[in-house]
Amino acid sequence: MPKNKEPKDKKFPLLAHKISRLFEPPKKFIEQFVEEGQTVADLGCGPGYYSLHFAKIIGPEGKVYSVDFDERGISALNKKAKKHGYNNIESHATSASELSFIEDSSIDFVYANGLLCCMTPENQQSAVSEIKRILKPNGHAFLAVAKGSISYMKKDEWEKILSGFKVLNRKEKRSELTAEVMLK
Ligand SMILES: C[S@@+](CC[C@H](N)C(=O)[O-])C[C@H]1O[C@@H](n2cnc3c(N)ncnc32)[C@H](O)[C@@H]1O
């Protein structure tokens, strides 16, 4: 990073979303986390590949909050939701570091796939505080972050974040770190 340049949260090219899908686990992966009628927050949802699957699984009685600060992603998601007739997605083109439109203790499942590693350390902390605030006491969150030079997430910061939760399951893969967590 050039000297004296303020770090900013990173956007993600739409093409990269399409490519990453080829390697990512499919809808089956998220089915283990959610049930019909539940409320989900898909933070850093991009163009909503997972949000649309969540919307289908939770059905009309459930709700998905889809949040991404990149308006292009949210606009692509809104178009697809309309095409599929999903009325249970509430999308917000805003930062996941400030989620005041989501009530305290109201979310069954937070999905933050590739979000925290795009955020500056300061914003990571705010997003983690928001995740803790919005989760129901028995709610779950799935956090996944990229490793390596493209990632803002440092190993010790990841450990610090996980130490603030009850960790149900964690994995270290070649290019990413993942964890399923609950409130302590
Ligand atoms: C690696 S992509 C993952 C997209 C999606 N979760 C998926 O799995 O397909 C990370 C996403 O986080 C978004 N992002 C980065 N910083 C953000 C922030 N501060 N608030 C909300 N979204 C953010 C980017 O715009 C991008 O869409």
The ligand as a Tripos MOL2 file, in Angstrom:
@<TRIPOS>MOLECULE
LIG
   27    29     1     0     0
SMALL
NO_CHARGES

@<TRIPOS>ATOM
      1 C1        -15.1860  -11.7420   -1.0870 C.3       1 LIG1
      2 S1        -16.6870  -10.8920   -1.4060 S.3       1 LIG1
      3 C2        -17.8600  -12.1040   -0.7970 C.3       1 LIG1
      4 C3        -19.2180  -11.9590   -1.3770 C.3       1 LIG1
      5 C4        -20.2720  -12.9610   -0.8780 C.3       1 LIG1
      6 N1        -20.3350  -13.0170    0.5640 N.3       1 LIG1
      7 C5        -20.0300  -14.3340   -1.4310 C.2       1 LIG1
      8 O1        -19.6570  -15.2260   -0.6780 O.co2     1 LIG1
      9 O2        -20.2470  -14.5270   -2.6470 O.co2     1 LIG1
     10 C6        -16.6820   -9.6520   -0.1110 C.3       1 LIG1
     11 C7        -17.8190   -8.6680   -0.1850 C.3       1 LIG1
     12 O3        -17.7310   -7.8090    0.9500 O.3       1 LIG1
     13 C8        -18.1170   -6.5070    0.5390 C.3       1 LIG1
     14 N2        -17.6250   -5.5240    1.5070 N.ar      1 LIG1
     15 C9        -16.3590   -5.1010    1.7240 C.ar      1 LIG1
     16 N3        -16.3340   -4.2100    2.7240 N.ar      1 LIG1
     17 C10       -17.6100   -4.0490    3.1470 C.ar      1 LIG1
     18 C11       -18.2300   -3.2830    4.1580 C.ar      1 LIG1
     19 N4        -17.5320   -2.4450    4.9160 N.pl3     1 LIG1
     20 N5        -19.5560   -3.4080    4.3460 N.ar      1 LIG1
     21 C12       -20.3030   -4.2310    3.5650 C.ar      1 LIG1
     22 N6        -19.7640   -4.9930    2.5810 N.ar      1 LIG1
     23 C13       -18.4520   -4.9090    2.3830 C.ar      1 LIG1
     24 C14       -17.5290   -6.3550   -0.8570 C.3       1 LIG1
     25 O4        -18.1620   -5.3330   -1.5930 O.3       1 LIG1
     26 C15       -17.7750   -7.7530   -1.3970 C.3       1 LIG1
     27 O5        -19.0050   -7.8340   -2.0790 O.3       1 LIG1
@<TRIPOS>BOND
     1     1     2 1
     2     2     3 1
     3     2    10 1
     4     3     4 1
     5     4     5 1
     6     5     6 1
     7     5     7 1
     8     7     8 2
     9     7     9 1
    10    10    11 1
    11    11    12 1
    12    11    26 1
    13    12    13 1
    14    13    14 1
    15    13    24 1
    16    14    15 ar
    17    14    23 ar
    18    15    16 ar
    19    16    17 ar
    20    17    18 ar
    21    17    23 ar
    22    18    19 1
    23    18    20 ar
    24    20    21 ar
    25    21    22 ar
    26    22    23 ar
    27    24    25 1
    28    24    26 1
    29    26    27 1
@<TRIPOS>SUBSTRUCTURE
     1 LIG1         1 GROUP 0 **** ****
